[in-house]
Amino acid sequence: FARSRGLQQGFNYGCWSPRTRANSAQESPFTFTMGSCVRGPEQPQSLAQPDSVNRPMAPRYPGAGRNPRMASKPTIAGEHQICHINLADGFRGGERQTELLVRELAARRWRQRLVVRSGGALVKRCQDIPGLEIAEVIPHPITAAVAASGCSVVHAHEARGVYSGWLLQRMSKTPFVLTRRIDHAINSSFARTRAYRAANRVIAISSSVARTVEAHYSDIECGIVPDAHADMLNGHAAHRAVRQKRNGRMVVGHIGELDHSHKGQGTIIEAARQVKDSHPDLHFVLVGNGKDDRKFRRTAKGLRNVEFVGFVDNVADYFAAFDVFIYPSLREGLGSSLLDAMYFGLPIVASQVGGIPEIVEDQVNGLLIPPGSPGDLIGALQRVIDDVKLREAMSRENRNKAAQFGAGRMASSYETIYRSVLNGASH
């Protein structure tokens, strides 16, 4: 196990070491020879108790149903630090959920460290979070494991982080939690199998993802903690300008990584082609970038009813400007953009795949269609556009339903998991 031995030597010989000795528990300056550590302002070590909440999907882990106010005081929280690992190179749904969780836990005064890809989007996004230590590393499981050393619990938010958590557990017995976001079949490998089975908690973002994991690893029972919307209600001051550019046409919007094999945006382009003459009042707006960006632009060349916006920071302006939200994914763990669309009260047309039916109920807060079918997408859009009462009912239902998916509720679920792990329980 040469790599693990190298990792142990890294611990012993100072790959991650204090620059000066800390004078108290609130002082811990670090240097890191494979990256850098950026410190935020110190926060009190006491943990504020969250309000009791009802969760939208009952998570399957010990203590999930307890009222936090009735539980014993989590005195271990102030003495321990959670380390989040996310080595992704971009900023997509999983990275946004990482940011939302870290921000909410910071508001509850948890001590946290975030291990991220050097120069990655999460560095800029999270550098203002109070009390957060950010360790920028080369995106490799070993460097991330070294950067996470000294923390009490590791939370892996993507695949490489899973291996980092496993390595650190083997070297120092640090417990780790992993969150799986995708529902496609798991590719078997020795390391992945060992890592998943070693995790103290395996968490899925939907029942669909949990079933995928449990079908592959019959000895693992997944907990379920759904994603959260981003609470952007006050962040769309420029949405009128966004609408004005579309010349009063009905805006059919989509936000997601441009990857047909996942998000199915080719279906949108083909649907736009088929209705360009029969429905000149429809304007399709795709927000995001990805590997199929150039391909899609070539395919849509000459279609005046299709617009590619690219990656934007002001996604709230676009949600506020949309009339309908479409999500024709070919596979989907849950679809956090759907939660944001619900938050803005948008009627939804989405594929009946993966975890989507767990948050979009057909005929209630949206319409579900078969994946990869432009004709079904057009038919569902036509129904939503023509039936004003249906559109208004969906809008009301989505605003109400979005309240079940706030970041506070997600954080409360993970708090329960962290406390359980710190108290020595395992999956």
C-alpha positions as CSV (number, residue, x, y, z in Angstrom):
1,F,0.0,0.0,0.0
2,A,2.7,2.4,-1.1
3,R,0.5,5.4,-1.6
4,S,-0.9,5.2,1.9
5,R,2.6,4.8,3.2
6,G,3.6,8.0,1.4
7,L,0.6,9.7,2.9
8,Q,1.6,8.6,6.4
9,Q,5.1,10.0,5.7
10,G,3.5,13.2,4.6
11,F,1.9,13.5,8.0
12,N,5.1,12.7,9.8
13,Y,7.4,15.0,7.9
14,G,5.3,18.1,7.7
15,C,3.4,18.3,4.4
16,W,0.7,19.9,6.5
17,S,2.2,21.6,9.5
18,P,1.6,24.6,11.8
19,R,3.5,27.8,10.9
20,T,3.6,28.8,14.5
21,R,2.3,27.1,17.6
22,A,-1.3,28.0,18.3
23,N,-1.7,29.8,21.6
24,S,-5.3,28.7,22.1
25,A,-7.9,26.5,20.4
26,Q,-9.0,29.6,18.4
27,E,-5.5,30.1,16.9
28,S,-4.5,27.6,14.2
29,P,-2.4,29.3,11.4
30,F,-1.3,26.8,8.8
31,T,1.0,26.4,5.9
32,F,0.6,23.7,3.3
33,T,3.4,22.8,1.0
34,M,1.1,21.4,-1.7
35,G,-1.2,24.4,-1.7
36,S,-2.2,27.2,0.6
37,C,-4.5,27.8,3.5
38,V,-6.6,30.9,3.7
39,R,-8.1,31.7,7.0
40,G,-11.3,33.7,7.7
41,P,-12.0,35.6,10.9
42,E,-12.4,33.5,14.1
43,Q,-15.8,32.6,15.4
44,P,-17.0,31.5,18.8
45,Q,-16.7,27.8,19.3
46,S,-20.2,27.3,20.8
47,L,-22.8,25.8,18.5
48,A,-26.1,27.6,18.2
49,Q,-29.0,25.2,18.3
50,P,-31.1,25.2,15.1
51,D,-34.8,25.5,15.2
52,S,-36.8,22.3,15.0
53,V,-38.0,21.7,11.4
54,N,-39.9,19.1,9.4
55,R,-37.8,17.6,6.6
56,P,-39.2,17.2,3.1
57,M,-37.9,13.6,2.8
58,A,-37.4,11.6,5.9
59,P,-33.6,11.0,6.0
60,R,-32.7,7.4,6.9
61,Y,-30.1,7.7,9.6
62,P,-30.1,7.5,13.4
63,G,-31.7,10.4,15.2
64,A,-33.3,11.9,12.1
65,G,-36.7,12.4,13.7
66,R,-35.4,14.0,16.9
67,N,-36.2,17.6,17.7
68,P,-32.7,19.3,18.0
69,R,-34.0,21.3,21.1
70,M,-34.8,18.0,22.8
71,A,-31.5,16.4,22.1
72,S,-28.6,16.6,24.5
73,K,-26.3,19.6,24.1
74,P,-23.7,19.0,21.4
75,T,-20.7,19.9,23.5
76,I,-18.4,18.1,21.0
77,A,-19.3,20.6,18.2
78,G,-17.1,23.4,19.6
79,E,-14.2,21.1,20.0
80,H,-14.3,19.6,16.6
81,Q,-13.9,20.7,13.0
82,I,-15.7,19.5,9.9
83,C,-13.6,19.3,6.7
84,H,-15.4,19.5,3.4
85,I,-13.6,18.2,0.3
86,N,-14.7,19.2,-3.2
87,L,-12.0,19.1,-5.9
88,A,-14.3,20.0,-8.9
89,D,-12.8,22.4,-11.5
90,G,-16.1,24.3,-12.2
91,F,-19.1,25.5,-10.3
92,R,-22.1,23.3,-10.9
93,G,-24.9,21.9,-8.8
94,G,-22.7,19.9,-6.5
95,E,-20.4,22.8,-5.8
96,R,-23.3,25.2,-5.2
97,Q,-24.7,22.7,-2.7
98,T,-21.3,22.5,-1.0
99,E,-21.3,26.3,-0.7
100,L,-24.8,26.5,0.7
101,L,-24.1,23.9,3.3
102,V,-20.8,25.5,4.4
103,R,-22.5,28.9,4.7
104,E,-25.4,27.6,6.7
105,L,-23.1,25.7,9.1
106,A,-20.9,28.8,9.5
107,A,-24.0,30.7,10.5
108,R,-24.5,28.0,13.2
109,R,-20.9,28.5,14.3
110,W,-19.4,25.2,13.3
111,R,-15.7,25.2,12.8
112,Q,-15.0,24.2,9.2
113,R,-12.2,23.7,6.7
114,L,-12.8,23.5,2.9
115,V,-10.3,21.6,0.7
116,V,-10.7,22.7,-2.9
117,R,-8.8,22.7,-6.2
118,S,-6.3,25.4,-6.3
119,G,-7.7,28.5,-8.1
120,G,-11.1,26.8,-8.5
121,A,-14.4,28.6,-8.5
122,L,-15.2,27.5,-4.9
123,V,-12.2,29.5,-3.6
124,K,-13.7,32.8,-4.7
125,R,-17.2,31.8,-3.8
126,C,-16.4,30.9,-0.3
127,Q,-13.6,33.2,0.8
128,D,-16.0,35.6,2.6
129,I,-17.5,32.8,4.8
130,P,-16.8,33.7,8.5
131,G,-14.4,31.4,10.3
132,L,-13.8,29.1,7.3
133,E,-10.3,27.8,6.5
134,I,-9.8,27.2,2.8
135,A,-7.0,24.8,1.7
136,E,-6.2,25.0,-2.0
137,V,-4.5,21.9,-3.3
138,I,-3.6,20.0,-6.4
139,P,-6.7,18.0,-7.3
140,H,-5.5,14.6,-6.1
141,P,-6.9,12.3,-3.4
142,I,-3.6,12.2,-1.5
143,T,-3.0,16.0,-1.4
144,A,-6.6,16.5,-0.3
145,A,-6.2,13.9,2.4
146,V,-3.1,15.6,3.7
147,A,-4.9,19.0,3.7
148,A,-7.8,17.5,5.7
149,S,-5.6,16.0,8.4
150,G,-6.3,17.3,11.9
151,C,-10.0,17.7,11.4
152,S,-12.6,15.6,13.3
153,V,-14.9,14.6,10.4
154,V,-14.3,14.6,6.6
155,H,-17.3,15.2,4.3
156,A,-16.6,14.2,0.7
157,H,-18.8,16.0,-1.8
158,E,-17.4,14.4,-5.0
159,A,-15.6,11.3,-6.1
160,R,-11.9,12.2,-5.4
161,G,-12.9,13.4,-2.0
162,V,-14.3,9.9,-1.3
163,Y,-10.8,8.4,-1.8
164,S,-9.3,11.2,0.3
165,G,-11.7,10.5,3.2
166,W,-10.9,6.8,3.0
167,L,-7.1,7.3,2.9
168,L,-7.3,9.7,5.9
169,Q,-9.5,7.2,7.8
170,R,-6.9,4.4,7.2
171,M,-4.1,6.6,8.4
172,S,-5.6,8.4,11.4
173,K,-9.0,6.8,11.9
174,T,-10.7,10.1,11.0
175,P,-14.4,9.3,10.3
176,F,-15.8,10.4,7.0
177,V,-19.2,11.0,5.3
178,L,-19.7,10.9,1.6
179,T,-22.5,12.4,-0.4
180,R,-23.4,10.8,-3.8
181,R,-25.3,13.0,-6.2
182,I,-25.6,10.9,-9.4
183,D,-27.9,7.9,-10.0
184,H,-26.2,6.1,-12.9
185,A,-24.7,2.7,-12.3
186,I,-21.6,2.6,-10.1
187,N,-18.4,1.3,-11.9
188,S,-16.9,-1.4,-9.8
189,S,-13.3,-1.0,-8.6
190,F,-11.3,-2.3,-5.6
191,A,-10.7,1.2,-4.3
192,R,-14.2,2.5,-4.8
193,T,-15.7,-0.6,-3.1
194,R,-13.4,-0.3,-0.1
195,A,-14.0,3.4,0.2
196,Y,-17.8,3.2,0.1
197,R,-17.9,0.3,2.6
198,A,-15.5,2.1,4.9
199,A,-17.5,5.4,5.0
200,N,-19.2,6.1,8.4
201,R,-22.2,7.5,6.5
202,V,-23.2,7.2,2.8
203,I,-25.7,9.9,1.9
204,A,-27.8,10.2,-1.3
205,I,-29.6,13.3,-2.5
206,S,-32.7,11.3,-3.5
207,S,-34.3,7.9,-3.2
208,S,-33.3,7.2,-6.8
209,V,-29.6,7.7,-6.0
210,A,-30.0,5.7,-2.8
211,R,-31.5,2.8,-4.7
212,T,-28.5,2.9,-7.1
213,V,-26.0,2.6,-4.3
214,E,-27.9,0.0,-2.4
215,A,-28.4,-2.1,-5.5
216,H,-24.6,-2.2,-6.0
217,Y,-23.6,-2.5,-2.4
218,S,-26.2,-4.6,-0.6
219,D,-24.5,-4.1,2.8
220,I,-24.8,-0.3,2.7
221,E,-28.0,1.6,3.7
222,C,-28.0,5.1,2.4
223,G,-29.3,8.1,4.3
224,I,-31.2,10.7,2.2
225,V,-30.6,14.4,2.4
226,P,-32.1,16.3,-0.5
227,D,-30.5,19.4,-2.1
228,A,-31.5,22.9,-1.2
229,H,-32.6,25.9,-3.3
230,A,-30.3,28.9,-3.2
231,D,-32.7,31.5,-1.7
232,M,-32.2,34.1,-4.4
233,L,-35.4,36.0,-4.0
234,N,-33.7,39.3,-3.4
235,G,-31.0,38.9,-6.0
236,H,-32.7,39.6,-9.3
237,A,-32.8,43.4,-9.6
238,A,-31.9,43.3,-13.3
239,H,-34.6,40.7,-14.4
240,R,-36.6,43.4,-16.2
241,A,-33.6,44.1,-18.4
242,V,-33.3,40.4,-19.1
243,R,-36.9,40.2,-20.2
244,Q,-36.8,43.4,-22.3
245,K,-34.1,41.8,-24.5
246,R,-36.5,39.1,-25.5
247,N,-39.0,41.6,-27.0
248,G,-42.0,40.5,-25.0
249,R,-42.0,36.9,-26.2
250,M,-42.7,34.0,-23.8
251,V,-39.4,33.0,-22.3
252,V,-38.9,29.2,-22.0
253,G,-35.8,28.8,-19.8
254,H,-33.3,26.2,-18.9
255,I,-30.3,26.4,-16.6
256,G,-27.7,23.7,-16.4
257,E,-24.4,22.3,-17.6
258,L,-24.5,21.9,-21.4
259,D,-24.1,18.2,-21.6
260,H,-26.7,16.3,-23.7
261,S,-25.8,12.9,-22.2
262,H,-26.9,14.2,-18.8
263,K,-29.2,17.3,-19.2
264,G,-30.7,16.5,-22.6
265,Q,-30.5,20.0,-24.1
266,G,-30.4,18.5,-27.6
267,T,-34.1,17.8,-27.0
268,I,-34.7,21.6,-26.5
269,I,-32.9,22.6,-29.7
270,E,-34.9,20.1,-31.7
271,A,-38.2,21.2,-30.1
272,A,-37.3,24.8,-30.9
273,R,-36.6,23.8,-34.6
274,Q,-40.0,22.2,-34.8
275,V,-42.0,25.2,-33.4
276,K,-40.0,28.1,-35.0
277,D,-42.8,28.8,-37.5
278,S,-45.9,27.6,-35.6
279,H,-45.0,29.3,-32.4
280,P,-43.0,32.5,-33.2
281,D,-43.8,33.9,-29.7
282,L,-41.7,31.3,-27.9
283,H,-38.1,32.1,-27.1
284,F,-35.8,29.4,-25.7
285,V,-33.0,30.6,-23.4
286,L,-30.3,28.2,-22.3
287,V,-28.1,29.4,-19.4
288,G,-24.8,27.6,-18.7
289,N,-21.7,26.2,-20.3
290,G,-20.3,22.7,-20.8
291,K,-18.7,20.3,-23.1
292,D,-21.5,20.4,-25.7
293,D,-21.5,24.2,-25.9
294,R,-20.0,24.5,-29.4
295,K,-21.9,21.5,-30.7
296,F,-25.2,23.0,-29.6
297,R,-24.4,26.4,-31.1
298,R,-23.6,24.7,-34.4
299,T,-26.8,22.6,-34.3
300,A,-28.9,25.7,-33.5
301,K,-27.4,27.9,-36.1
302,G,-30.1,29.8,-37.9
303,L,-32.7,29.3,-35.2
304,R,-33.7,32.8,-34.1
305,N,-35.8,31.4,-31.2
306,V,-32.9,29.8,-29.4
307,E,-30.4,31.8,-27.3
308,F,-27.3,30.6,-25.5
309,V,-26.4,32.9,-22.6
310,G,-23.3,31.0,-21.3
311,F,-22.3,30.9,-17.6
312,V,-23.6,33.8,-15.6
313,D,-23.4,34.8,-11.9
314,N,-26.8,36.5,-11.9
315,V,-28.9,33.4,-12.4
316,A,-31.6,34.8,-10.2
317,D,-32.3,37.5,-12.9
318,Y,-32.9,34.7,-15.4
319,F,-35.1,32.6,-13.1
320,A,-37.2,35.8,-12.5
321,A,-37.4,36.5,-16.2
322,F,-38.6,33.0,-17.3
323,D,-42.2,32.2,-17.9
324,V,-41.7,28.4,-17.9
325,F,-38.8,26.2,-16.8
326,I,-37.8,23.1,-18.8
327,Y,-35.5,20.3,-17.7
328,P,-35.4,17.5,-20.2
329,S,-32.6,15.5,-18.5
330,L,-31.8,12.0,-19.7
331,R,-30.6,11.1,-16.2
332,E,-30.7,13.1,-13.0
333,G,-30.0,12.5,-9.3
334,L,-32.4,15.2,-8.3
335,G,-31.9,18.5,-10.2
336,S,-31.1,21.4,-7.9
337,S,-32.0,23.9,-10.6
338,L,-35.6,22.5,-10.4
339,L,-35.6,23.6,-6.7
340,D,-34.6,27.1,-7.7
341,A,-37.3,27.2,-10.4
342,M,-39.9,26.1,-7.7
343,Y,-38.6,28.8,-5.4
344,F,-39.4,31.4,-8.1
345,G,-42.9,29.9,-8.7
346,L,-42.2,28.7,-12.3
347,P,-44.3,26.1,-13.9
348,I,-42.1,23.1,-14.8
349,V,-41.8,20.7,-17.7
350,A,-39.3,18.0,-16.9
351,S,-38.2,14.4,-17.7
352,Q,-39.6,11.5,-15.7
353,V,-36.2,10.2,-14.8
354,G,-34.0,9.6,-11.7
355,G,-35.0,11.7,-8.7
356,I,-37.0,14.3,-10.6
357,P,-40.4,12.7,-9.8
358,E,-39.6,13.0,-6.1
359,I,-39.9,16.8,-6.4
360,V,-42.0,17.3,-9.5
361,E,-45.5,15.7,-9.2
362,D,-47.1,15.3,-12.6
363,Q,-50.2,17.5,-13.1
364,V,-49.6,19.2,-9.7
365,N,-46.5,21.4,-9.8
366,G,-45.3,20.4,-13.2
367,L,-45.6,18.1,-16.2
368,L,-43.5,15.0,-16.6
369,I,-42.5,13.8,-20.0
370,P,-40.5,10.9,-21.4
371,P,-36.8,11.7,-21.9
372,G,-35.4,12.5,-25.3
373,S,-38.8,13.3,-26.9
374,P,-39.1,16.8,-28.6
375,G,-42.7,16.0,-29.4
376,D,-43.7,15.4,-25.8
377,L,-41.8,18.5,-24.8
378,I,-43.7,20.6,-27.3
379,G,-47.0,19.1,-26.2
380,A,-46.4,19.8,-22.6
381,L,-45.3,23.4,-23.3
382,Q,-48.4,24.0,-25.4
383,R,-50.6,22.8,-22.5
384,V,-48.8,25.0,-19.9
385,I,-49.0,28.0,-22.3
386,D,-52.7,27.6,-23.2
387,D,-54.0,26.7,-19.7
388,V,-53.6,29.8,-17.6
389,K,-55.3,28.3,-14.6
390,L,-53.0,25.3,-14.7
391,R,-50.0,27.6,-15.0
392,E,-51.1,29.7,-12.0
393,A,-51.9,26.6,-9.9
394,M,-48.4,25.2,-10.6
395,S,-46.8,28.5,-9.7
396,R,-48.6,28.5,-6.3
397,E,-47.8,24.9,-5.6
398,N,-44.1,25.4,-6.4
399,R,-43.7,28.4,-4.1
400,N,-45.3,26.4,-1.3
401,K,-43.2,23.3,-2.0
402,A,-39.9,25.2,-2.2
403,A,-40.2,25.9,1.5
404,Q,-39.5,22.2,2.2
405,F,-36.0,22.5,0.5
406,G,-34.2,25.4,2.3
407,A,-30.5,25.3,3.1
408,G,-31.4,25.4,6.8
409,R,-33.2,22.1,6.6
410,M,-30.3,20.5,4.7
411,A,-27.8,21.8,7.2
412,S,-29.9,20.4,10.1
413,S,-29.9,17.0,8.6
414,Y,-26.1,17.0,8.2
415,E,-25.7,18.3,11.7
416,T,-27.5,15.2,13.0
417,I,-25.2,13.0,10.8
418,Y,-22.0,14.8,12.0
419,R,-23.0,14.5,15.7
420,S,-23.8,10.8,15.2
421,V,-20.4,10.2,13.6
422,L,-18.6,12.1,16.3
423,N,-20.4,10.0,18.9
424,G,-19.0,6.9,17.3
425,A,-21.9,5.5,15.3
426,S,-21.3,3.9,11.9
427,H,-23.6,3.0,8.9
